[in-house]
Amino acid sequence: LEEAEPYFYTLQTMVSRIVRHLPEIDNKYFDERKDKPAGEKTTGLVVVTADKGLAGAYNHNVLKMAEEQMQKAGQTGKYKLFVVGELGRQYFAKEGLEVDTEFKYTVQNPSLHRARVITDRVMELYDKGELDEVYIVYTKMENAFNMNAEKIQLLPLKKEDFMRAPIDTYQEEIKVEPSMEAILEHVVPNCVTGIIYGSLVESFASE
């Protein structure tokens, strides 16, 4: 977990520097699609559960939070499920809920490659307009004795989240090649991958 955090924070810092220097930037990854009626929006939910039980309230808490988010999404639109872990797959199958994609063998061996596989799927649907927002529900490790179910919005990114970052970079000059769009096309998927990877590692550590 300690080794994963520097990668995650460095990516956040990179995006913060871009956004701070170009607050007027217009990019699909920051598009909240306000012109789309709420009832027509589709929410993607990446739910990280375990492959096995016997972990106290670990799976229950994540699934409960996922259900709350599904109900919220269902009131104003639709949702798609992306499930990590055998327990989650079994639970949603028992409830008769359709799962868009299952990611097997990922929970017990978190890696950047496995995180990218998840990212590629949700980014593909987001780019096509089949997803309007994407969240990940996982277990955050507060300390060695306290773990809590957590929800993070992966897409779209919110400018204000990055503008609040405590980084004094106003005096630096940034030169962009070939273009800001090209850089964001590369940086944002990596940023999403970093968040997913961090969530997988935190979940595994918590379990």
C-alpha positions as CSV (number, residue, x, y, z in Angstrom):
1,L,0.0,0.0,0.0
2,E,2.8,2.4,0.8
3,E,4.5,1.6,-2.5
4,A,1.3,2.3,-4.5
5,E,0.6,5.8,-3.0
6,P,3.5,7.7,-4.7
7,Y,2.3,6.7,-8.2
8,F,-1.3,7.7,-7.4
9,Y,-0.3,11.1,-5.9
10,T,2.1,11.9,-8.7
11,L,-0.6,11.4,-11.3
12,Q,-3.0,13.6,-9.4
13,T,-0.3,16.3,-9.2
14,M,0.3,16.1,-12.9
15,V,-3.3,16.7,-13.7
16,S,-3.5,19.5,-11.1
17,R,-0.6,21.3,-12.8
18,I,-2.4,21.1,-16.2
19,V,-5.8,22.2,-14.9
20,R,-4.3,25.1,-12.8
21,H,-2.6,26.6,-15.9
22,L,-5.5,26.0,-18.2
23,P,-8.7,26.5,-16.1
24,E,-10.7,27.1,-19.3
25,I,-9.8,23.7,-20.7
26,D,-12.6,21.9,-22.5
27,N,-12.1,18.2,-22.6
28,K,-14.4,15.1,-22.7
29,Y,-12.9,13.8,-19.5
30,F,-14.1,16.9,-17.6
31,D,-17.5,16.9,-19.4
32,E,-20.3,16.5,-16.8
33,R,-22.8,16.3,-19.7
34,K,-25.2,18.8,-18.2
35,D,-27.0,19.1,-21.5
36,K,-28.2,15.4,-21.1
37,P,-31.4,14.9,-19.2
38,A,-30.9,13.2,-15.8
39,G,-33.3,10.4,-16.8
40,E,-31.1,9.5,-19.8
41,K,-27.8,9.3,-18.0
42,T,-26.0,6.0,-17.3
43,T,-23.8,5.4,-14.3
44,G,-21.0,2.9,-14.3
45,L,-20.2,1.2,-10.9
46,V,-16.9,-0.7,-10.4
47,V,-17.5,-2.8,-7.3
48,V,-14.5,-4.4,-5.6
49,T,-15.3,-7.4,-3.4
50,A,-13.4,-10.5,-2.3
51,D,-12.9,-13.9,-3.8
52,K,-13.7,-15.5,-0.5
53,G,-15.8,-14.9,2.6
54,L,-14.7,-15.0,6.2
55,A,-13.7,-11.3,6.3
56,G,-16.3,-10.0,8.7
57,A,-18.4,-7.2,7.3
58,Y,-15.9,-6.5,4.5
59,N,-18.1,-7.7,1.5
60,H,-21.4,-6.7,3.2
61,N,-20.3,-3.1,3.6
62,V,-19.1,-2.7,0.0
63,L,-22.2,-4.4,-1.5
64,K,-24.5,-2.2,0.7
65,M,-22.8,0.9,-0.6
66,A,-23.0,-0.3,-4.1
67,E,-26.8,-1.0,-3.7
68,E,-27.3,2.5,-2.4
69,Q,-25.5,3.9,-5.4
70,M,-27.5,1.7,-7.8
71,Q,-30.8,2.8,-6.2
72,K,-29.7,6.4,-6.6
73,A,-28.7,5.9,-10.2
74,G,-31.9,4.0,-10.9
75,Q,-34.0,6.9,-9.8
76,T,-32.6,9.3,-12.3
77,G,-31.3,7.0,-15.1
78,K,-29.6,3.6,-15.6
79,Y,-26.5,1.9,-14.4
80,K,-24.0,-0.7,-15.5
81,L,-22.1,-3.0,-13.1
82,F,-18.4,-4.0,-13.3
83,V,-17.6,-6.5,-10.7
84,V,-14.2,-7.4,-9.2
85,G,-14.2,-10.5,-7.0
86,E,-16.1,-13.8,-6.9
87,L,-18.3,-12.8,-3.9
88,G,-19.7,-9.8,-5.8
89,R,-20.3,-11.9,-8.9
90,Q,-22.3,-14.5,-6.8
91,Y,-24.2,-11.8,-5.0
92,F,-25.4,-9.9,-8.1
93,A,-26.2,-13.2,-9.9
94,K,-28.4,-14.3,-6.9
95,E,-30.1,-10.9,-7.0
96,G,-30.8,-11.4,-10.7
97,L,-28.8,-8.2,-11.6
98,E,-27.0,-8.0,-14.9
99,V,-23.3,-7.5,-14.7
100,D,-21.6,-5.9,-17.7
101,T,-18.1,-7.2,-17.0
102,E,-16.6,-9.6,-14.4
103,F,-12.9,-9.3,-13.6
104,K,-11.6,-12.6,-12.3
105,Y,-8.4,-13.4,-10.4
106,T,-7.8,-9.7,-9.8
107,V,-8.5,-9.3,-6.1
108,Q,-5.8,-11.6,-4.8
109,N,-3.1,-10.2,-7.1
110,P,-3.6,-6.4,-7.6
111,S,-1.4,-5.1,-10.4
112,L,-1.3,-2.1,-12.8
113,H,-2.0,-4.5,-15.7
114,R,-5.2,-5.7,-14.0
115,A,-6.2,-2.1,-13.2
116,R,-5.6,-1.1,-16.9
117,V,-7.9,-3.9,-18.0
118,I,-10.7,-2.5,-15.9
119,T,-9.9,1.1,-17.0
120,D,-9.9,0.1,-20.7
121,R,-13.4,-1.3,-20.4
122,V,-15.0,1.7,-18.6
123,M,-13.1,4.2,-20.7
124,E,-14.3,2.5,-23.9
125,L,-17.9,2.8,-22.8
126,Y,-17.4,6.4,-21.5
127,D,-15.8,7.5,-24.8
128,K,-18.7,5.9,-26.8
129,G,-21.2,7.9,-24.6
130,E,-22.6,4.7,-23.1
131,L,-21.5,5.8,-19.7
132,D,-22.0,9.3,-18.4
133,E,-20.2,8.9,-15.1
134,V,-18.2,6.2,-13.4
135,Y,-17.7,5.4,-9.7
136,I,-15.6,2.8,-7.9
137,V,-16.8,1.3,-4.6
138,Y,-14.0,-0.4,-2.6
139,T,-12.7,-0.7,1.0
140,K,-10.4,2.0,2.2
141,M,-7.8,1.1,4.8
142,E,-7.8,3.9,7.4
143,N,-5.4,2.1,9.7
144,A,-4.5,-1.4,10.8
145,F,-7.8,-1.7,12.8
146,N,-10.3,0.4,10.8
147,M,-11.5,-0.2,7.2
148,N,-14.5,1.6,5.6
149,A,-16.4,1.2,2.4
150,E,-15.6,4.1,0.1
151,K,-16.9,5.5,-3.2
152,I,-14.8,7.6,-5.6
153,Q,-15.9,9.2,-8.8
154,L,-13.5,8.1,-11.6
155,L,-15.2,10.0,-14.5
156,P,-15.8,12.7,-15.4
157,L,-12.9,14.4,-13.6
158,K,-13.9,17.5,-11.7
159,K,-11.8,20.6,-12.2
160,E,-12.5,21.9,-8.7
161,D,-11.0,18.7,-7.1
162,F,-7.7,19.4,-8.8
163,M,-7.8,23.1,-8.3
164,R,-8.0,22.5,-4.5
165,A,-4.7,20.5,-4.5
166,P,-2.1,22.3,-2.4
167,I,0.4,22.8,-5.1
168,D,2.3,26.1,-5.7
169,T,2.8,25.9,-9.4
170,Y,1.5,29.3,-10.6
171,Q,4.9,30.6,-11.4
172,E,6.1,27.8,-13.7
173,E,5.7,27.9,-17.4
174,I,4.3,24.8,-19.2
175,K,5.1,24.2,-22.9
176,V,2.8,21.7,-24.5
177,E,3.6,19.4,-27.5
178,P,1.9,18.2,-29.6
179,S,-1.3,19.5,-27.9
180,M,-3.1,19.6,-24.6
181,E,-5.8,17.3,-26.0
182,A,-3.1,14.7,-26.9
183,I,-1.6,15.0,-23.4
184,L,-4.9,14.6,-21.6
185,E,-5.8,11.6,-23.9
186,H,-2.7,9.9,-22.4
187,V,-2.6,11.3,-18.8
188,V,-6.3,10.9,-17.9
189,P,-6.6,7.1,-18.6
190,N,-3.4,6.7,-16.6
191,C,-4.9,8.8,-13.7
192,V,-8.0,6.6,-13.7
193,T,-5.8,3.5,-13.8
194,G,-3.9,4.8,-10.8
195,I,-7.0,5.4,-8.8
196,I,-8.3,1.9,-9.7
197,Y,-5.0,0.3,-8.8
198,G,-4.8,2.1,-5.5
199,S,-8.4,1.0,-4.8
200,L,-7.5,-2.7,-5.5
201,V,-4.4,-2.5,-3.3
202,E,-6.4,-0.9,-0.4
203,S,-9.1,-3.4,-0.7
204,F,-6.6,-6.3,-0.7
205,A,-4.8,-4.8,2.3
206,S,-8.1,-4.3,4.1
207,E,-9.3,-7.9,3.4
